[in-house]
Amino acid sequence: MDKEFTLTPEQEKEVERQLAYLQRGVVEIVPESEFRRKIEKSVFTGKPLKIKLGMDPSAPDVHIGHTVPLHKLRQFQELGHEIQMLIGDFTGRIGDPTGKSETRKQLTDDEVKKNAETYVQQYGKILDMEKVTIYYNSEWLKPLQFEDVVKLAANMTVARMLERDDFEKRYKSGQPISVHEFFYPLMQGYDSVALDTDIEIGGTDQKFNLLMGRTLQEAYGKEKQVAMTLPLIEGLDGERKMSKSLNNYIGIDESPNEIFGKSMSIPDELMVKYYKLATDMPMDEIEKLEAGIKEGTIHPRDAKMNLGAKFVEMYHSKEAAEEAITYFQTVFQKRSLPTDIPEVTWEGESPIWIVDLLVELKLQNSKGEARRMIQNGGVKINEEKVEDVQLQVEIEDGLILQVGKRKFIKVNKK
């Protein structure tokens, strides 16, 4: 980094404040000495650091697990640093091979564009998007000539690529690795070259990709970025990484009742981790909460209800959080029907097969799902469990259908 400089006592205090705040919940900073130096330089010159978060828009919905790096960006943003939100519209066509046991399906331009728009809209629930600069890496990756690509690839060996856990496992097990997958980390690293990034953040599973940015910035004569890794949040099953495909997630665009209800399913042992990584609750308050749970002065259920309410307030409103609490207490704790059940007017045939009825009312996506829900005891009519999957339902005014714990609908005749 550049020449020496001397901080005033006030500036030194500000450096320590930023370091303490930004290191919350971080797994690793590579290297820590350069991180401190970058913060010192920023405080001394008054010039904000460039903080990058890259994402390939391979799925349209954001869940609580995705918000961990967003909260870290928010912290940098509050300290006046510049946020580089990098939409991988070009790399998204390849797909990040991290953690994958097979080659990813390539996305079309339309799929990438649609997913990117959804990400930006949902990220605005956490970040001040007016102070975020959005970049699309097709701007600099698409114009590269083949000569440029060869030059880029010359900075990395095949042996180094095979050090990646996912590539190594696939190679040893004889599963195919397409050559184009090796270009994903190279292109992600080149993004940092193009943007002159100071700090790049990502999950612990992204460490290889983040460090590639340092390698390529050095190769192209740039100041090397610092890599900051953050924990991955386990999903509602308490074991695997939160994922929509595993159905162990809480989506930030879900309804208040859904967010709150799912929050009550978070395993007790993970609750404090969710507070630390997925909320902006002050650390001293979280530490008091953690101590209270251990001492038995705070019941885990109460702490979980507070967490669920906080999530609803963050992504909807305080009023919605209060209503979600009331709904949960009414339906689950008092075991009574909610007062705001949505109503529909039935214009179809009667009687009707229960499976068809569930699909027609969009309470289930398919007949197969409807059958399984009935067989698992998850369907009730007027608070009576449906035992017979072949049941023919006679539609009458005020008929109440319940699917699972949180889906209700009142059916009226035309």
C-alpha positions in Angstrom: 0.0 0.0 0.0 1.0 3.6 -0.3 3.4 5.7 1.8 3.3 6.0 5.5 0.9 8.3 7.3 0.3 9.2 11.0 -3.1 9.1 12.5 -4.3 11.6 15.1 -5.7 10.2 18.4 -9.2 10.8 17.2 -8.5 9.0 13.9 -7.0 6.1 15.8 -10.2 5.9 17.9 -12.3 5.9 14.8 -10.2 3.1 13.3 -10.7 0.9 16.4 -14.5 1.7 16.3 -14.8 0.6 12.7 -12.7 -2.5 13.2 -14.8 -3.7 16.2 -18.0 -3.0 14.4 -17.0 -4.7 11.1 -15.5 -7.8 12.7 -18.8 -8.8 14.2 -19.8 -12.3 13.1 -16.9 -12.6 10.7 -15.2 -16.0 10.3 -12.0 -14.9 8.6 -10.3 -11.8 7.2 -7.4 -12.5 4.8 -5.1 -10.9 5.7 -6.1 -9.0 8.9 -3.1 -6.7 8.7 -4.1 -5.4 5.3 -7.7 -5.0 6.5 -6.6 -2.7 9.3 -4.3 -0.9 7.0 -7.1 -0.2 4.5 -9.4 1.1 7.3 -6.6 3.3 8.6 -5.9 4.7 5.1 -9.7 5.4 4.6 -10.0 7.2 7.9 -6.8 9.2 7.3 -7.7 10.3 3.7 -11.5 10.5 4.2 -11.8 8.3 1.1 -14.4 5.4 1.4 -13.3 1.9 0.7 -14.9 -0.1 -2.2 -16.8 -3.1 -0.8 -17.9 -5.8 -3.2 -20.6 -8.4 -3.0 -21.0 -10.5 -6.1 -23.9 -12.8 -6.8 -25.0 -14.9 -9.7 -28.8 -14.5 -10.1 -29.5 -18.2 -10.4 -32.6 -18.1 -8.2 -35.2 -15.4 -7.8 -36.0 -15.5 -4.1 -33.9 -14.2 -1.2 -34.0 -16.0 2.1 -32.5 -15.3 5.6 -29.3 -17.1 4.7 -28.7 -14.7 1.8 -29.1 -11.7 4.2 -25.9 -12.5 6.2 -23.6 -10.7 3.8 -26.2 -8.0 3.2 -26.1 -7.0 6.9 -22.3 -6.8 6.7 -22.7 -4.5 3.7 -25.1 -2.4 5.7 -22.5 -2.0 8.4 -19.9 -0.8 5.8 -22.6 1.5 4.3 -23.3 3.0 7.7 -19.6 3.8 8.1 -19.7 5.7 4.8 -18.0 3.1 2.6 -18.9 2.5 -1.1 -20.9 -0.7 -1.9 -20.3 -2.4 -5.2 -23.2 -4.7 -5.9 -22.0 -7.0 -8.7 -24.7 -8.8 -10.6 -23.1 -11.7 -12.4 -25.2 -11.6 -15.5 -22.3 -13.0 -17.5 -20.9 -15.5 -14.9 -24.5 -16.5 -14.2 -24.6 -18.2 -17.5 -22.0 -20.6 -16.2 -23.2 -20.9 -12.6 -21.0 -21.0 -9.5 -19.7 -24.6 -9.2 -19.1 -24.2 -5.5 -20.4 -27.1 -3.6 -21.9 -28.7 -6.7 -21.4 -32.3 -7.5 -22.2 -31.8 -11.2 -22.1 -29.2 -13.9 -24.6 -26.4 -13.5 -27.3 -25.8 -16.1 -26.5 -22.5 -17.9 -29.1 -19.7 -17.6 -30.6 -17.8 -20.4 -30.3 -14.0 -20.7 -34.0 -13.6 -19.8 -33.7 -15.8 -16.7 -30.6 -13.9 -15.5 -32.3 -10.5 -16.1 -35.5 -11.5 -14.3 -33.7 -13.0 -11.3 -31.4 -10.0 -11.1 -34.3 -7.6 -10.9 -35.9 -9.6 -8.1 -32.6 -9.6 -6.1 -32.2 -5.8 -6.4 -35.8 -5.2 -5.2 -35.4 -7.6 -2.2 -32.0 -6.3 -1.2 -33.5 -2.9 -0.9 -35.2 -4.2 2.3 -31.8 -4.2 4.0 -29.6 -1.8 2.1 -30.1 1.9 1.1 -30.1 1.1 -2.6 -29.7 4.8 -3.4 -26.2 4.6 -2.0 -25.3 1.3 -3.7 -23.6 1.2 -7.1 -24.9 -1.8 -9.2 -22.6 -3.3 -11.8 -23.2 -6.1 -14.4 -20.0 -8.0 -15.2 -21.0 -8.5 -18.8 -19.8 -4.9 -19.2 -16.2 -6.0 -19.1 -16.3 -9.8 -19.5 -18.3 -9.9 -22.8 -15.9 -7.6 -24.7 -12.8 -9.7 -23.9 -11.0 -11.1 -26.9 -9.8 -14.7 -26.9 -6.2 -13.4 -26.4 -7.4 -11.6 -23.2 -9.0 -14.8 -21.9 -5.8 -16.8 -22.5 -3.8 -14.1 -20.6 -6.3 -14.4 -17.8 -6.2 -18.2 -17.6 -2.3 -18.1 -17.6 -2.5 -16.7 -14.0 -3.8 -20.0 -12.6 -2.7 -23.7 -12.7 -4.9 -26.7 -13.1 -3.4 -28.1 -9.9 -4.4 -25.0 -8.0 -8.0 -25.3 -9.4 -8.2 -28.9 -8.2 -7.4 -27.8 -4.7 -11.0 -26.6 -4.5 -12.9 -29.2 -2.5 -15.8 -29.5 -4.9 -13.5 -29.9 -8.0 -11.3 -32.3 -6.1 -14.2 -34.6 -5.1 -15.6 -34.6 -8.6 -12.2 -35.4 -10.1 -11.4 -38.2 -7.8 -14.9 -39.8 -8.2 -14.7 -39.6 -11.9 -17.5 -37.1 -12.3 -17.1 -34.8 -15.3 -15.8 -31.2 -14.8 -16.3 -29.0 -17.8 -13.4 -26.7 -18.7 -15.7 -23.7 -18.7 -16.3 -24.2 -14.9 -12.6 -23.4 -14.3 -13.3 -19.9 -15.7 -15.9 -19.1 -13.0 -13.4 -18.2 -10.3 -11.2 -16.5 -12.8 -14.0 -14.3 -14.0 -15.1 -13.5 -10.4 -11.5 -12.5 -9.6 -11.4 -10.4 -12.8 -14.5 -8.5 -11.5 -12.3 -7.2 -8.7 -9.7 -6.2 -11.2 -12.3 -4.2 -13.2 -13.8 -2.6 -10.1 -10.6 -1.9 -8.1 -12.3 -3.5 -5.1 -10.8 -3.0 -1.7 -12.7 -5.7 0.3 -14.8 -8.5 -1.0 -17.2 -10.4 1.2 -18.9 -13.8 0.9 -19.7 -17.0 2.7 -17.0 -19.4 3.9 -17.7 -21.6 0.8 -16.6 -18.7 -1.4 -13.1 -18.3 0.1 -11.4 -19.8 -3.0 -13.2 -17.3 -5.3 -12.5 -14.3 -3.0 -8.8 -15.1 -2.9 -8.8 -15.3 -6.7 -9.5 -11.6 -6.7 -6.3 -11.0 -4.7 -4.3 -13.2 -7.1 -5.5 -11.5 -10.2 -5.3 -7.9 -8.9 -1.7 -8.5 -8.2 -1.1 -10.0 -11.6 -2.7 -6.9 -13.2 -0.7 -4.5 -11.1 -3.5 -3.5 -8.8 -3.6 -3.1 -5.0 -4.8 -6.5 -3.6 -8.3 -6.7 -2.1 -9.0 -8.2 1.4 -11.2 -11.3 1.6 -13.8 -11.4 4.3 -15.7 -14.6 4.9 -19.0 -15.0 6.8 -20.7 -18.0 8.3 -23.3 -20.0 6.5 -26.6 -20.2 8.4 -28.1 -23.7 8.8 -31.7 -23.9 7.8 -34.8 -24.9 9.8 -33.7 -28.5 9.9 -30.7 -27.4 12.0 -28.2 -29.4 9.9 -27.9 -28.3 6.2 -27.2 -24.9 4.8 -30.4 -22.9 4.3 -31.7 -23.5 0.9 -35.0 -23.2 -0.9 -34.5 -26.6 -2.7 -34.2 -28.2 0.8 -37.3 -26.4 2.0 -35.5 -25.4 5.2 -35.6 -21.7 4.5 -37.4 -18.4 5.6 -38.0 -16.2 2.6 -37.9 -12.5 3.2 -40.7 -11.9 0.7 -43.0 -14.5 2.4 -46.1 -13.3 4.3 -45.7 -12.1 7.8 -47.5 -15.1 9.2 -45.3 -17.5 7.2 -42.1 -15.7 8.3 -43.2 -15.7 12.0 -44.4 -19.3 11.9 -41.3 -20.6 10.3 -39.1 -18.6 12.8 -40.8 -20.6 15.6 -39.3 -23.8 14.0 -35.7 -22.5 14.3 -33.8 -25.0 16.5 -33.1 -23.6 20.0 -29.4 -24.1 19.6 -29.3 -21.9 16.5 -31.4 -19.1 17.7 -28.5 -16.9 19.0 -26.6 -17.4 15.7 -29.7 -16.1 13.8 -29.8 -13.1 16.1 -26.1 -12.4 15.5 -26.0 -12.9 11.8 -29.4 -12.1 10.5 -30.6 -9.1 12.6 -29.2 -5.7 13.5 -29.8 -6.2 17.2 -26.9 -4.7 19.2 -24.3 -7.3 20.5 -24.7 -6.3 24.1 -28.4 -7.1 23.9 -27.7 -10.4 22.2 -25.2 -11.3 24.9 -27.8 -10.5 27.6 -30.3 -12.7 25.8 -27.9 -15.5 25.4 -27.0 -15.3 29.1 -30.7 -15.2 30.1 -31.4 -18.4 28.1 -28.5 -20.2 29.7 -29.5 -19.1 33.2 -33.1 -20.0 32.6 -34.5 -16.5 33.2 -35.5 -16.2 29.5 -37.6 -19.0 28.0 -36.3 -20.1 24.5 -39.9 -19.8 23.2 -40.1 -16.2 24.2 -36.7 -15.4 22.6 -37.9 -17.2 19.5 -41.1 -15.2 19.3 -39.1 -12.0 19.6 -36.8 -13.2 16.8 -39.8 -14.0 14.6 -41.3 -10.6 15.3 -38.0 -8.9 14.5 -37.8 -10.6 11.1 -41.4 -9.6 10.3 -40.7 -6.0 11.3 -37.5 -5.9 9.2 -39.2 -7.2 6.0 -42.8 -5.9 6.5 -43.7 -3.6 9.4 -44.1 -3.3 13.1 -47.8 -3.6 12.7 -47.5 -6.7 10.7 -45.2 -8.2 13.4 -47.8 -7.5 16.1 -50.5 -9.1 13.9 -48.4 -12.2 13.3 -47.8 -12.7 17.0 -51.6 -12.5 17.6 -52.2 -14.9 14.7 -49.7 -17.4 16.0 -51.0 -17.2 19.6 -54.6 -17.6 18.4 -54.0 -20.5 16.0 -51.2 -22.4 17.7 -51.1 -21.6 21.3 -54.9 -21.3 21.9 -55.6 -23.9 19.2 -58.5 -21.8 17.7 -59.2 -20.5 14.3 -57.8 -17.2 13.1 -60.3 -14.3 12.7 -59.0 -13.1 9.3 -59.4 -16.3 7.2 -59.5 -15.4 3.5 -62.8 -16.2 1.8 -63.6 -17.5 -1.7 -66.9 -18.1 -3.5 -67.1 -21.5 -5.0 -68.6 -21.7 -8.5 -67.6 -25.2 -9.4 -69.2 -28.6 -9.0 -70.3 -30.1 -5.7 -69.6 -32.6 -4.4 -65.9 -32.5 -5.5 -63.0 -34.8 -4.8 -60.9 -33.4 -1.9 -57.7 -33.6 -3.9 -59.2 -31.6 -6.8 -60.6 -29.1 -4.3 -57.2 -28.4 -2.7 -55.6 -27.9 -6.1 -58.4 -25.7 -7.4 -58.2 -23.4 -4.4 -54.3 -23.3 -4.8 -53.8 -24.8 -1.3 -51.6 -27.3 -3.0 -49.6 -27.1 -6.2 -50.4 -30.6 -7.5 -52.6 -33.6 -7.0 -49.6 -35.5 -5.8 -48.8 -32.9 -3.1 -52.5 -32.9 -2.1 -52.6 -36.7 -1.7 -49.4 -36.7 0.4 -50.7 -33.9 2.6 -53.9 -35.8 3.3 -52.1 -39.0 4.0 -49.8 -37.2 6.4 -52.8 -35.8 8.3 -52.2 -32.3 7.3 -55.7 -31.4 5.9 -58.7 -30.5 8.0 -62.3 -29.5 7.1 -64.1 -27.5 9.7 -61.4 -28.5 12.2 -61.9 -32.3 11.5 -58.9 -34.1 10.1 -59.5 -35.6 6.6 -58.7 -39.4 6.8 -59.9 -40.5 3.4 -57.9 -39.4 0.3 -61.0 -40.3 -1.8 -63.4 -38.1 0.1 -66.0 -36.3 -1.9 -66.7 -32.8 -0.3 -70.1 -31.2 -0.4 -69.6 -27.5 -0.6 -71.6 -25.5 1.9 -71.5 -21.9 3.1 -68.7 -21.3 5.7 -66.8 -24.5 5.0 -63.3 -24.0 6.4 -60.3 -25.8 4.9 -57.0 -26.0 6.7 -53.8 -27.2 5.1 -50.7 -27.6 7.3 -50.4 -25.2 10.2 -50.7 -21.9 8.4 -53.0 -22.2 5.4 -56.7 -21.5 5.9 -59.5 -20.7 3.5 -63.3 -20.2 4.0 -65.4 -21.5 1.1 -68.9 -20.1 0.4 -71.4 -21.2 -2.2 -72.3 -18.9 -5.1 
